[in-house]
Amino acid sequence: MKKNINWTNLLNKEKQKFYFKKLINKINTDIISGKIIYPKKQNIFYVFKVTNFKNLKVVILGQDPYHEKNQANGLAFSVMPNIKIPASLKNIYKSLKFDIPNFKIPKHGYLLNWAKQGVMLLNTVLTVEKGLANSHNNIGWEKFTNNVINIISNNSKNIVFLLWGKKAKKKIKFINNKKHYILYTSHPSPYSAHKGFLYCKHFSKTNKYLIDHKYDPIDWNLNFI
């Protein structure tokens, strides 16, 4: 059984901690100084607004948000419907097409439908400076997402964790592998997708595990928003 985790309460507790205050202060200072930070401030914690802990089945772990204009929306790998599909997401769709027989590659990159089904699209770092990939590494986000993963692991069971990329793989130590199912492969970016991601079959493996544990599988199709 999942314990009743309220993401708002979790965030409020984290906000009281020194590291978190320092983290948010840095982001605010950067914005005041004229730096452009993605995603927009109101969307930094969007993943917690659209993912209900009670319905949580899958956690997809990425790295840091997209760093080009209008891309990052607070859900890992996702963009808004009117935004050009980024290369990493194109590779996710290619992997899905290889893996899921009835998957149809959509014309948009908005992954909200996955979140509604219990897929948490979480980056290990939640912000980035415009045009500078990895620019907000080691300012505190890793500690925050460590805590989030640890809370999920401790307060639920039979969650599928999909760890994509080296940074995501570091989260393994915060997951109880006796209670949960962990799958790891390379990041879907054009630089590393060919190192395992494209043919990893994480999506069918996820659904098999969910069905085996009496949960509804994920409908990976995104033909509707």
N, CA, C and O of each residue as an XYZ file, in Angstrom:
900
protein
N       0.836     -1.207      0.000
C       0.000      0.000      0.000
C       0.867      1.253      0.000
O       1.889      1.320      0.683
N       0.438      2.249     -0.784
C       1.128      3.531     -0.767
C       0.676      4.344      0.439
O      -0.512      4.382      0.760
N       1.603      4.978      1.089
C       1.244      5.918      2.133
C       0.745      7.193      1.471
O       1.054      7.467      0.311
N      -0.023      7.964      2.216
C      -0.614      9.173      1.656
C       0.422     10.298      1.626
O       0.582     11.040      2.595
N       1.110     10.406      0.512
C       2.125     11.435      0.353
C       1.517     12.637     -0.359
O       0.942     12.506     -1.439
N       1.645     13.781      0.242
C       1.171     15.018     -0.357
C       2.380     15.800     -0.831
O       3.202     16.240     -0.027
N       2.485     15.973     -2.148
C       3.667     16.634     -2.690
C       3.811     18.064     -2.180
O       4.925     18.552     -1.989
N       2.679     18.735     -1.960
C       2.748     20.109     -1.453
C       3.399     20.145     -0.078
O       4.235     21.003      0.205
N       3.005     19.198      0.775
C       3.606     19.121      2.112
C       5.092     18.804      2.031
O       5.896     19.350      2.787
N       5.450     17.913      1.103
C       6.862     17.566      0.911
C       7.664     18.799      0.514
O       8.719     19.073      1.086
N       7.162     19.533     -0.460
C       7.868     20.721     -0.926
C       7.982     21.761      0.188
O       9.014     22.417      0.332
N       6.924     21.904      0.966
C       6.961     22.869      2.068
C       8.031     22.494      3.098
O       8.700     23.369      3.649
N       8.186     21.208      3.353
C       9.229     20.749      4.292
C      10.620     21.012      3.731
O      11.516     21.457      4.449
N      10.791     20.732      2.442
C      12.093     20.951      1.822
C      12.453     22.439      1.805
O      13.618     22.808      1.954
N      11.443     23.280      1.622
C      11.683     24.725      1.557
C      12.247     25.285      2.861
O      12.846     26.361      2.877
N      12.052     24.556      3.938
C      12.556     25.020      5.231
C      14.026     24.661      5.447
O      14.658     25.164      6.376
N      14.566     23.800      4.598
C      15.943     23.329      4.774
C      16.937     24.317      4.174
O      16.651     24.983      3.179
N      18.099     24.396      4.793
C      19.104     25.384      4.389
C      19.518     25.213      2.933
O      19.591     26.190      2.188
N      19.789     23.977      2.525
C      20.263     23.751      1.155
C      19.249     24.232      0.137
O      19.609     24.770     -0.910
N      17.955     24.031      0.458
C      16.894     24.390     -0.482
C      16.737     25.902     -0.562
O      16.539     26.453     -1.644
N      16.825     26.570      0.579
C      16.753     28.029      0.588
C      17.901     28.622     -0.226
O      17.722     29.592     -0.961
N      19.078     28.024     -0.083
C      20.252     28.480     -0.829
C      20.046     28.258     -2.332
O      20.404     29.110     -3.145
N      19.474     27.119     -2.687
C      19.193     26.772     -4.082
C      18.220     27.772     -4.713
O      18.487     28.315     -5.786
N      17.113     28.006     -4.052
C      16.095     28.919     -4.590
C      16.627     30.345     -4.639
O      16.310     31.097     -5.561
N      17.433     30.715     -3.653
C      18.026     32.048     -3.645
C      18.928     32.251     -4.860
O      18.935     33.323     -5.465
N      19.695     31.206     -5.215
C      20.566     31.309     -6.393
C      19.746     31.523     -7.660
O      20.078     32.366     -8.494
N      18.666     30.744     -7.793
C      17.819     30.862     -8.981
C      17.194     32.253     -9.061
O      17.181     32.874    -10.124
N      16.680     32.738     -7.937
C      16.080     34.076     -7.910
C      17.107     35.153     -8.237
O      16.814     36.105     -8.960
N      18.308     34.994     -7.701
C      19.381     35.955     -7.966
C      19.748     35.962     -9.444
O      19.967     37.019    -10.035
N      19.815     34.763    -10.038
C      20.112     34.658    -11.468
C      19.050     35.369    -12.305
O      19.372     36.083    -13.256
N      17.789     35.167    -11.945
C      16.694     35.793    -12.690
C      16.751     37.315    -12.562
O      16.576     38.037    -13.544
N      16.997     37.791    -11.339
C      17.086     39.238    -11.102
C      18.243     39.853    -11.878
O      18.156     40.990    -12.344
N      19.328     39.091    -12.012
C      20.513     39.607    -12.707
C      20.359     39.607    -14.226
O      21.221     40.107    -14.949
N      19.252     39.042    -14.696
C      18.985     39.057    -16.131
C      19.205     37.735    -16.831
O      18.966     37.626    -18.034
N      19.655     36.729    -16.104
C      19.835     35.416    -16.719
C      18.464     34.791    -16.998
O      17.513     34.975    -16.237
N      18.389     34.066    -18.084
C      17.133     33.391    -18.434
C      17.209     31.952    -17.965
O      18.103     31.203    -18.357
N      16.259     31.574    -17.119
C      16.239     30.240    -16.509
C      15.045     29.457    -17.040
O      13.935     29.980    -17.135
N      15.286     28.210    -17.381
C      14.215     27.315    -17.835
C      14.049     26.158    -16.857
O      15.026     25.710    -16.258
N      12.792     25.661    -16.688
C      11.564     26.220    -17.244
C      11.175     27.525    -16.549
O      11.865     27.972    -15.633
N      10.091     28.124    -16.979
C       9.613     29.334    -16.306
C       9.394     29.024    -14.833
O       9.073     27.895    -14.461
N       9.571     30.039    -14.009
C       9.538     29.847    -12.557
C       8.283     29.113    -12.088
O       8.351     28.262    -11.201
N       7.142     29.444    -12.683
C       5.883     28.827    -12.250
C       5.779     27.352    -12.651
O       4.897     26.637    -12.176
N       6.689     26.899    -13.533
C       6.634     25.506    -13.992
C       7.758     24.623    -13.441
O       7.848     23.448    -13.795
N       8.607     25.175    -12.585
C       9.740     24.390    -12.073
C       9.260     23.113    -11.381
O       9.880     22.058    -11.513
N       8.160     23.216    -10.647
C       7.647     22.061     -9.899
C       6.377     21.486    -10.529
O       5.563     20.860     -9.850
N       6.225     21.705    -11.818
C       5.020     21.256    -12.525
C       4.800     19.749    -12.398
O       3.660     19.295    -12.301
N       5.879     18.978    -12.399
C       5.748     17.519    -12.323
C       5.004     17.091    -11.061
O       4.316     16.070    -11.065
N       5.135     17.866     -9.976
C       4.458     17.518     -8.726
C       2.993     17.924     -8.745
O       2.198     17.424     -7.949
N       2.636     18.820     -9.641
C       1.243     19.254     -9.759
C       0.413     18.262    -10.564
O      -0.787     18.116    -10.330
N       1.048     17.586    -11.507
C       0.288     16.734    -12.428
C       0.469     15.233    -12.164
O      -0.177     14.405    -12.808
N       1.346     14.889    -11.218
C       1.564     13.468    -10.895
C       1.015     13.184     -9.507
O       1.549     13.670     -8.510
N      -0.044     12.401     -9.444
C      -0.674     12.047     -8.171
C       0.061     10.860     -7.560
O       0.170      9.802     -8.180
N       0.563     11.039     -6.348
C       1.342      9.969     -5.718
C       0.535      8.674     -5.575
O       1.081      7.580     -5.716
N      -0.748      8.801     -5.298
C      -1.584      7.611     -5.109
C      -1.651      6.760     -6.375
O      -1.802      5.540     -6.305
N      -1.536      7.412     -7.536
C      -1.634      6.698     -8.814
C      -0.278      6.369     -9.422
O      -0.207      5.848    -10.535
N       0.792      6.668     -8.703
C       2.133      6.525     -9.252
C       2.471      5.069     -9.575
O       2.325      4.182     -8.734
N       2.922      4.844    -10.802
C       3.314      3.511    -11.246
C       4.743      3.473    -11.778
O       5.461      2.491    -11.593
N       5.145      4.560    -12.441
C       6.416      4.594    -13.156
C       7.115      5.922    -12.874
O       6.479      6.975    -12.829
N       8.425      5.857    -12.686
C       9.232      7.080    -12.588
C      10.266      7.036    -13.706
O      11.126      6.156    -13.736
N      10.172      7.997    -14.627
C      11.179      8.147    -15.673
C      12.138      9.246    -15.243
O      11.736     10.394    -15.053
N      13.406      8.888    -15.091
C      14.414      9.843    -14.631
C      15.298     10.297    -15.781
O      15.957      9.493    -16.439
N      15.295     11.596    -16.006
C      16.176     12.176    -17.002
C      17.338     12.896    -16.343
O      17.770     12.512    -15.255
N      17.847     13.930    -16.985
C      19.003     14.669    -16.469
C      18.596     16.093    -16.104
O      18.013     16.304    -15.041
N      18.887     17.076    -16.958
C      18.395     18.414    -16.672
C      17.466     18.863    -17.792
O      17.430     18.227    -18.845
N      16.709     19.948    -17.593
C      15.707     20.349    -18.589
C      16.332     20.781    -19.917
O      17.527     21.063    -20.001
N      15.496     20.825    -20.937
C      15.917     21.402    -22.212
C      16.377     22.840    -21.967
O      15.789     23.555    -21.156
N      17.431     23.258    -22.674
C      17.988     24.583    -22.402
C      17.776     25.591    -23.531
O      18.381     26.663    -23.524
N      16.921     25.257    -24.501
C      16.610     26.207    -25.562
C      15.238     26.841    -25.324
O      14.423     26.307    -24.571
N      14.993     27.962    -25.958
C      13.795     28.764    -25.741
C      12.506     27.962    -25.935
O      12.349     27.236    -26.917
N      11.597     28.110    -24.981
C      10.230     27.555    -25.034
C      10.158     26.027    -24.981
O       9.097     25.455    -25.232
N      11.259     25.363    -24.662
C      11.217     23.898    -24.647
C      10.796     23.322    -23.290
O       9.782     22.630    -23.203
N      11.550     23.597    -22.254
C      11.290     22.979    -20.943
C       9.932     23.413    -20.387
O       9.606     24.600    -20.385
N       9.149     22.451    -19.921
C       7.840     22.783    -19.351
C       7.618     22.185    -17.962
O       6.505     22.235    -17.439
N       8.660     21.624    -17.365
C       8.532     21.069    -16.019
C       8.334     19.572    -15.969
O       8.356     18.976    -14.892
N       8.139     18.952    -17.131
C       8.073     17.493    -17.228
C       9.280     17.034    -18.038
O       9.508     17.528    -19.142
N      10.040     16.111    -17.510
C      11.237     15.636    -18.212
C      10.878     15.169    -19.621
O       9.923     14.417    -19.816
N      11.653     15.622    -20.590
C      11.558     15.252    -22.008
C      10.360     15.851    -22.741
O      10.277     15.756    -23.966
N       9.440     16.462    -22.014
C       8.214     16.976    -22.617
C       8.366     18.418    -23.086
O       9.142     19.188    -22.520
N       7.615     18.773    -24.126
C       7.471     20.168    -24.561
C       5.980     20.431    -24.773
O       5.181     19.499    -24.853
N       5.623     21.691    -24.862
C       4.222     22.027    -25.089
C       3.814     21.635    -26.517
O       4.673     21.467    -27.383
N       2.506     21.489    -26.761
C       2.034     20.934    -28.043
C       2.484     21.676    -29.290
O       2.639     21.068    -30.349
N       2.695     22.977    -29.179
C       3.031     23.771    -30.367
C       4.536     23.922    -30.583
O       4.959     24.662    -31.471
N       5.348     23.229    -29.783
C       6.803     23.352    -29.855
C       7.392     22.183    -30.652
O       6.943     21.044    -30.528
N       8.390     22.482    -31.460
C       9.069     21.455    -32.246
C       9.595     20.343    -31.328
O      10.144     20.620    -30.262
N       9.425     19.101    -31.745
C       9.836     17.959    -30.926
C      11.363     17.893    -30.870
O      12.011     17.791    -31.912
N      11.951     17.951    -29.660
C      13.415     17.898    -29.524
C      13.983     16.536    -29.911
O      13.262     15.540    -29.965
N      15.274     16.511    -30.176
C      15.933     15.288    -30.648
C      15.816     14.136    -29.646
O      15.590     12.993    -30.045
N      15.966     14.425    -28.356
C      15.866     13.353    -27.347
C      14.491     12.711    -27.365
O      14.363     11.490    -27.270
N      13.460     13.542    -27.488
C      12.098     13.011    -27.513
C      11.829     12.246    -28.809
O      11.102     11.253    -28.805
N      12.405     12.702    -29.903
C      12.288     11.935    -31.149
C      12.853     10.531    -30.970
O      12.299      9.560    -31.484
N      13.958     10.430    -30.238
C      14.555      9.113    -29.982
C      13.697      8.272    -29.040
O      13.655      7.048    -29.161
N      13.021      8.923    -28.111
C      12.078      8.197    -27.254
C      10.955      7.613    -28.107
O      10.552      6.466    -27.915
N      10.459      8.401    -29.040
C       9.412      7.911    -29.935
C       9.923      6.765    -30.823
O       9.196      5.806    -31.082
N      11.166      6.872    -31.281
C      11.749      5.786    -32.091
C      11.828      4.497    -31.272
O      11.523      3.413    -31.768
N      12.243      4.632    -30.013
C      12.346      3.473    -29.133
C      10.975      2.854    -28.889
O      10.826      1.632    -28.873
N       9.986      3.703    -28.702
C       8.616      3.226    -28.516
C       8.103      2.505    -29.768
O       7.461      1.458    -29.679
N       8.395      3.080    -30.918
C       7.941      2.477    -32.172
C       8.552      1.095    -32.364
O       7.890      0.179    -32.852
N       9.808      0.948    -31.982
C      10.496     -0.347    -32.063
C       9.895     -1.342    -31.075
O       9.836     -2.540    -31.351
N       9.454     -0.844    -29.929
C       9.080     -1.689    -28.791
C       7.594     -2.031    -28.733
O       7.233     -3.169    -28.434
N       6.741     -1.069    -29.012
C       5.292     -1.231    -28.844
C       4.637     -1.326    -30.224
O       4.647     -0.351    -30.975
N       4.069     -2.482    -30.566
C       3.555     -2.715    -31.926
C       2.549     -1.671    -32.412
O       2.576     -1.288    -33.581
N       1.658     -1.206    -31.525
C       0.602     -0.278    -31.971
C       0.934      1.179    -31.708
O       0.059      2.037    -31.821
N       2.190      1.480    -31.356
C       2.549      2.867    -31.063
C       2.615      3.686    -32.344
O       3.250      3.291    -33.321
N       1.949      4.829    -32.319
C       1.966      5.752    -33.446
C       2.714      7.016    -33.030
O       2.358      7.656    -32.040
N       3.737      7.368    -33.778
C       4.521      8.553    -33.446
C       3.646      9.795    -33.584
O       3.125     10.075    -34.664
N       3.485     10.542    -32.486
C       2.606     11.723    -32.529
C       3.284     12.914    -33.191
O       4.491     12.912    -33.431
N       2.485     13.923    -33.477
C       3.007     15.133    -34.107
C       3.337     16.206    -33.079
O       3.711     17.323    -33.435
N       3.197     15.861    -31.799
C       3.503     16.807    -30.723
C       4.384     16.117    -29.681
O       4.591     14.904    -29.726
N       4.902     16.923    -28.735
C       5.794     16.374    -27.720
C       5.313     16.579    -26.299
O       6.115     16.607    -25.365
N       3.996     16.723    -26.128
C       3.439     16.985    -24.796
C       3.103     15.658    -24.129
O       2.232     14.924    -24.597
N       3.791     15.354    -23.039
C       3.696     14.036    -22.408
C       2.743     13.996    -21.212
O       2.817     13.085    -20.387
N       1.859     14.973    -21.120
C       0.960     15.052    -19.970
C       0.113     13.786    -19.821
O      -0.183     13.374    -18.700
N      -0.274     13.172    -20.926
C      -1.114     11.970    -20.833
C      -0.409     10.842    -20.077
O      -1.062     10.049    -19.399
N       0.904     10.769    -20.189
C       1.647      9.771    -19.404
C       1.540     10.095    -17.921
O       1.307      9.206    -17.101
N       1.712     11.368    -17.578
C       1.640     11.783    -16.177
C       0.272     11.460    -15.579
O       0.170     11.034    -14.428
N      -0.766     11.666    -16.369
C      -2.128     11.382    -15.888
C      -2.326      9.902    -15.583
O      -3.173      9.538    -14.767
N      -1.548      9.058    -16.236
C      -1.652      7.607    -16.015
C      -0.730      7.112    -14.890
O      -0.721      5.923    -14.574
N       0.034      8.015    -14.294
C       0.898      7.617    -13.191
C       2.361      7.508    -13.533
O       3.115      6.831    -12.834
N       2.780      8.176    -14.615
C       4.193      8.194    -14.999
C       4.793      9.529    -14.559
O       4.399     10.581    -15.062
N       5.731      9.490    -13.634
C       6.377     10.709    -13.153
C       7.599     11.000    -14.015
O       8.548     10.217    -14.052
N       7.562     12.132    -14.706
C       8.630     12.525    -15.625
C       9.549     13.499    -14.897
O       9.373     14.716    -14.969
N      10.521     12.948    -14.204
C      11.348     13.717    -13.275
C      12.778     13.850    -13.775
O      13.431     12.855    -14.088
N      13.256     15.074    -13.847
C      14.674     15.304    -14.100
C      15.443     15.257    -12.792
O      14.879     15.542    -11.735
N      16.724     14.901    -12.843
C      17.543     14.900    -11.628
C      17.888     16.326    -11.206
O      18.167     16.581    -10.034
N      17.870     17.254    -12.165
C      18.076     18.690    -11.924
C      16.892     19.404    -12.557
O      16.539     19.111    -13.700
N      16.263     20.345    -11.833
C      14.985     20.885    -12.291
C      15.063     22.221    -13.030
O      14.052     22.689    -13.554
N      16.237     22.841    -13.081
C      16.366     24.104    -13.813
C      17.664     24.120    -14.611
O      18.558     23.302    -14.393
N      17.746     25.067    -15.538
C      18.935     25.217    -16.365
C      18.974     26.647    -16.898
O      17.929     27.268    -17.090
N      20.162     27.164    -17.134
C      20.284     28.486    -17.734
C      20.198     28.357    -19.250
O      20.711     27.401    -19.831
N      19.555     29.312    -19.873
C      19.363     29.300    -21.324
C      20.675     29.035    -22.058
O      21.674     29.722    -21.843
N      20.652     28.025    -22.929
C      21.789     27.729    -23.789
C      22.956     27.037    -23.126
O      23.971     26.776    -23.772
N      22.829     26.735    -21.838
C      23.959     26.158    -21.097
C      23.551     24.859    -20.410
O      23.140     24.863    -19.249
N      23.667     23.761    -21.126
C      23.332     22.450    -20.560
C      24.148     22.190    -19.299
O      25.328     22.534    -19.231
N      23.523     21.594    -18.323
C      24.166     21.211    -17.057
C      24.600     22.401    -16.209
O      25.377     22.228    -15.270
N      24.121     23.597    -16.514
C      24.565     24.794    -15.804
C      24.085     24.853    -14.363
O      24.651     25.594    -13.559
N      23.048     24.084    -14.015
C      22.561     24.078    -12.635
C      22.849     22.766    -11.918
O      22.201     22.421    -10.930
N      23.830     22.049    -12.436
C      24.310     20.877    -11.699
C      25.006     21.343    -10.423
O      25.654     22.389    -10.396
N      24.860     20.552     -9.380
C      25.603     20.777     -8.129
C      25.279     22.097     -7.431
O      26.132     22.678     -6.761
N      24.040     22.566     -7.591
C      23.627     23.735     -6.800
C      22.570     23.352     -5.766
O      22.078     24.204     -5.025
N      22.221     22.048     -5.721
C      21.278     21.577     -4.714
C      20.158     20.697     -5.230
O      19.518     19.986     -4.456
N      19.915     20.739     -6.534
C      18.804     19.947     -7.076
C      19.005     18.446     -6.879
O      18.046     17.716     -6.631
N      20.255     17.986     -6.990
C      20.506     16.549     -6.844
C      20.068     16.053     -5.469
O      19.503     14.966     -5.342
N      20.332     16.855     -4.447
C      19.910     16.477     -3.084
C      18.394     16.427     -2.996
O      17.824     15.523     -2.386
N      17.754     17.401     -3.607
C      16.289     17.435     -3.595
C      15.701     16.199     -4.263
O      14.813     15.552     -3.708
N      16.193     15.872     -5.456
C      15.622     14.717     -6.163
C      16.036     13.396     -5.509
O      15.315     12.404     -5.615
N      17.187     13.372     -4.835
C      17.530     12.198     -4.021
C      16.448     11.963     -2.978
O      15.996     10.835     -2.778
N      16.036     13.042     -2.315
C      15.014     12.945     -1.274
C      13.681     12.496     -1.852
O      12.974     11.696     -1.240
N      13.338     13.007     -3.025
C      12.079     12.626     -3.675
C      12.079     11.133     -4.002
O      11.115     10.427     -3.707
N      13.165     10.659     -4.612
C      13.269      9.237     -4.963
C      13.215      8.370     -3.716
O      12.563      7.325     -3.707
N      13.890      8.798     -2.679
C      13.912      8.048     -1.429
C      12.510      7.947     -0.825
O      12.117      6.892     -0.326
N      11.771      9.037     -0.873
C      10.395      9.053     -0.355
C       9.505      8.106     -1.161
O       8.717      7.351     -0.593
N       9.639      8.152     -2.483
C       8.847      7.244     -3.327
C       9.184      5.791     -3.005
O       8.296      4.953     -2.848
N      10.474      5.508     -2.911
C      10.912      4.132     -2.647
C      10.398      3.619     -1.310
O       9.956      2.475     -1.204
N      10.458      4.461     -0.304
C      10.091      4.036      1.053
C       8.597      3.934      1.284
O       8.154      3.175      2.147
N       7.813      4.686      0.526
C       6.384      4.792      0.816
C       5.487      4.149     -0.239
O       4.291      4.431     -0.305
N       6.072      3.293     -1.054
C       5.288      2.596     -2.069
C       5.977      1.285     -2.416
O       7.052      0.982     -1.897
N       5.360      0.521     -3.285
C       5.984     -0.715     -3.770
C       5.585     -0.932     -5.221
O       4.598     -0.378     -5.706
N       6.370     -1.747     -5.894
C       6.105     -2.119     -7.287
C       6.085     -0.917     -8.246
O       5.305     -0.879     -9.197
N       6.960      0.059     -7.974
C       7.136      1.164     -8.901
C       8.216      0.761     -9.905
O       9.223      0.154     -9.539
N       7.996      1.104    -11.169
C       9.010      0.880    -12.200
C       9.850      2.150    -12.328
O       9.319      3.219    -12.630
N      11.140      2.037    -12.102
C      12.053      3.165    -12.245
C      12.852      2.995    -13.536
O      13.600      2.029    -13.692
N      12.686      3.937    -14.453
C      13.431      3.929    -15.701
C      14.517      5.002    -15.606
O      14.224      6.197    -15.623
N      15.758      4.565    -15.507
C      16.879      5.476    -15.309
C      17.614      5.643    -16.632
O      18.249      4.712    -17.127
N      17.516      6.842    -17.194
C      18.078      7.106    -18.517
C      19.260      8.064    -18.411
O      19.083      9.259    -18.176
N      20.452      7.536    -18.585
C      21.659      8.355    -18.509
C      22.418      8.165    -17.214
O      21.882      7.645    -16.236
N      23.671      8.591    -17.215
C      24.566      8.375    -16.072
C      24.092      9.074    -14.810
O      24.213      8.528    -13.714
N      23.556     10.273    -14.956
C      23.092     11.010    -13.769
C      21.904     10.322    -13.133
O      21.798     10.239    -11.910
N      21.020      9.833    -13.967
C      19.861      9.107    -13.453
C      20.293      7.820    -12.762
O      19.725      7.439    -11.739
N      21.283      7.159    -13.315
C      21.747      5.892    -12.747
C      22.264      6.067    -11.319
O      22.194      5.139    -10.513
N      22.776      7.238    -11.014
C      23.288      7.500     -9.666
C      22.196      7.402     -8.604
O      22.495      7.266     -7.417
N      20.946      7.468     -9.019
C      19.824      7.411     -8.073
C      19.530      5.983     -7.608
O      18.707      5.784     -6.715
N      20.190      4.995     -8.200
C      19.912      3.601     -7.848
C      20.031      3.364     -6.350
O      19.242      2.617     -5.772
N      21.007      3.996     -5.725
C      21.250      3.751     -4.292
C      20.113      4.248     -3.403
O      20.070      3.918     -2.218
N      19.188      5.040     -3.960
C      18.063      5.535     -3.175
C      16.794      4.719     -3.416
O      15.728      5.047     -2.895
N      16.917      3.658     -4.206
C      15.765      2.828     -4.550
C      15.940      1.428     -3.976
O      16.990      0.809     -4.148
N      14.919      0.934     -3.300
C      14.940     -0.422     -2.760
C      14.590     -1.404     -3.886
O      13.433     -1.511     -4.292
N      15.604     -2.116     -4.381
C      15.361     -3.000     -5.529
C      14.611     -4.277     -5.161
O      14.266     -5.070     -6.036
N      14.359     -4.475     -3.877
C      13.549     -5.625     -3.463
C      12.059     -5.307     -3.543
O      11.222     -6.209     -3.583
N      11.742     -4.022     -3.565
C      10.342     -3.574     -3.613
C       9.940     -3.053     -4.990
O       8.758     -3.004     -5.329
N      10.942     -2.665     -5.775
C      10.674     -1.977     -7.028
C      11.452     -2.605     -8.191
O      12.352     -3.421     -7.992
N      11.081     -2.205     -9.392
C      11.701     -2.727    -10.612
C      12.512     -1.608    -11.252
O      11.965     -0.561    -11.597
N      13.815     -1.826    -11.412
C      14.712     -0.794    -11.929
C      15.257     -1.209    -13.291
O      15.776     -2.313    -13.454
N      15.134     -0.310    -14.263
C      15.700     -0.526    -15.591
C      16.607      0.653    -15.918
O      16.239      1.808    -15.704
N      17.793      0.356    -16.436
C      18.750      1.406    -16.776
C      19.215      1.266    -18.222
O      19.423      0.161    -18.723
N      19.370      2.406    -18.875
C      19.992      2.424    -20.186
C      20.587      3.803    -20.432
O      20.520      4.678    -19.569
N      21.158      3.991    -21.590
C      21.758      5.283    -21.928
C      20.679      6.360    -22.074
O      19.490      6.062    -22.184
N      21.122      7.602    -22.071
C      20.216      8.730    -22.253
C      19.744      8.767    -23.709
O      20.490      8.383    -24.609
N      18.503      9.230    -23.948
C      18.001      9.248    -25.328
C      18.517     10.388    -26.203
O      18.032     10.562    -27.321
N      19.471     11.155    -25.732
C      20.008     12.238    -26.557
C      20.706     11.660    -27.785
O      21.098     10.493    -27.771
N      20.869     12.449    -28.844
C      21.536     11.962    -30.055
C      22.963     11.473    -29.807
O      23.498     10.691    -30.593
N      23.576     11.932    -28.718
C      24.955     11.555    -28.420
C      25.055     10.151    -27.801
O      26.116      9.528    -27.844
N      23.963      9.664    -27.234
C      24.072      8.395    -26.505
C      22.941      7.404    -26.749
O      22.998      6.277    -26.258
N      21.918      7.800    -27.494
C      20.766      6.910    -27.705
C      21.175      5.578    -28.326
O      20.588      4.538    -28.025
N      22.185      5.615    -29.195
C      22.637      4.396    -29.889
C      23.391      3.439    -28.967
O      23.692      2.311    -29.358
N      23.696      3.884    -27.745
C      24.455      3.052    -26.805
C      23.562      2.112    -25.991
O      24.010      1.510    -25.015
N      22.320      1.994    -26.393
C      21.424      1.073    -25.695
C      19.984      1.529    -25.655
O      19.074      0.701    -25.613
N      19.761      2.837    -25.666
C      18.407      3.334    -25.454
C      17.426      2.898    -26.538
O      16.327      2.442    -26.222
N      17.798      3.026    -27.785
C      16.844      2.836    -28.884
C      16.202      1.456    -28.902
O      15.065      1.301    -29.347
N      16.925      0.460    -28.419
C      16.411     -0.918    -28.475
C      16.265     -1.542    -27.083
O      16.317     -2.762    -26.932
N      16.082     -0.687    -26.070
C      16.062     -1.172    -24.676
C      14.758     -1.869    -24.298
O      14.736     -2.666    -23.360
N      13.682     -1.582    -25.007
C      12.355     -2.167    -24.737
C      11.867     -1.884    -23.316
O      11.181     -2.708    -22.711
N      12.223     -0.726    -22.796
C      11.780     -0.370    -21.444
C      10.265     -0.248    -21.327
O       9.699     -0.486    -20.260
N       9.625      0.114    -22.402
C       8.194      0.390    -22.344
C       7.374     -0.901    -22.247
O       6.432     -0.984    -21.458
N       7.730     -1.888    -23.038
C       7.032     -3.176    -22.938
C       7.401     -3.900    -21.646
O       6.561     -4.577    -21.053
N       8.639     -3.764    -21.211
C       9.058     -4.375    -19.942
C       8.300     -3.754    -18.771
O       7.912     -4.444    -17.828
N       8.099     -2.443    -18.851
C       7.316     -1.747    -17.821
C       5.903     -2.301    -17.762
O       5.401     -2.626    -16.686
N       5.271     -2.406    -18.903
C       3.882     -2.871    -18.923
C       3.754     -4.324    -18.483
O       2.788     -4.685    -17.810
N       4.708     -5.149    -18.852
C       4.678     -6.545    -18.406
C       4.753     -6.612    -16.890
O       4.011     -7.362    -16.256
N       5.650     -5.826    -16.314
C       5.793     -5.810    -14.848
C       4.503     -5.327    -14.181
O       4.050     -5.910    -13.196
N       3.920     -4.261    -14.723
C       2.680     -3.735    -14.141
C       1.560     -4.761    -14.211
O       0.842     -4.968    -13.232
N       1.409     -5.400    -15.358
C       0.365     -6.413    -15.515
C       0.604     -7.585    -14.565
O      -0.330     -8.095    -13.947
N       1.863     -8.005    -14.454
C       2.204     -9.109    -13.550
C       1.874     -8.789    -12.096
O       1.627     -9.688    -11.294
N       1.873     -7.492    -11.765
C       1.579     -7.076    -10.388
C       0.184     -6.466    -10.261
O      -0.092     -5.700     -9.338
N      -0.692     -6.821    -11.207
C      -2.124     -6.496    -11.144
C      -2.432     -5.004    -11.296
O      -3.421     -4.511    -10.754
N      -1.580     -4.290    -12.034
C      -1.844     -2.887    -12.344
C      -2.188     -2.752    -13.821
O      -1.785     -3.574    -14.644
N      -2.940     -1.705    -14.143
C      -3.211     -1.423    -15.544
C      -1.922     -0.977    -16.226
O      -1.154     -0.210    -15.646
N      -1.674     -1.444    -17.445
C      -0.474     -1.008    -18.165
C      -0.605      0.442    -18.619
O      -1.697      1.010    -18.605
N       0.507      1.029    -19.017
C       0.509      2.391    -19.527
C       0.167      2.380    -21.015
O       0.728      1.599    -21.783
N      -0.750      3.248    -21.413
C      -1.000      3.471    -22.837
C      -0.008      4.542    -23.282
O      -0.177      5.723    -22.979
N       1.016      4.120    -23.995
C       2.094      5.039    -24.365
C       1.734      5.951    -25.532
O       2.467      6.893    -25.834
N       0.613      5.676    -26.185
C       0.220      6.513    -27.317
C      -0.164      7.917    -26.858
O      -0.720      8.103    -25.775
N       0.144      8.895    -27.700
C      -0.086     10.302    -27.362
C      -0.885     10.992    -28.474
O      -0.638     12.151    -28.807
N      -1.834     10.262    -29.031
C      -2.604     10.811    -30.143
C      -3.614     11.851    -29.686
O      -4.183     12.582    -30.497
N      -3.830     11.907    -28.372
C      -4.722     12.933    -27.819
C      -4.000     13.618    -26.664
O      -3.092     13.049    -26.058
N      -4.412     14.834    -26.373
C      -3.751     15.624    -25.329
C      -4.703     15.839    -24.161
O      -4.338     16.482    -23.177
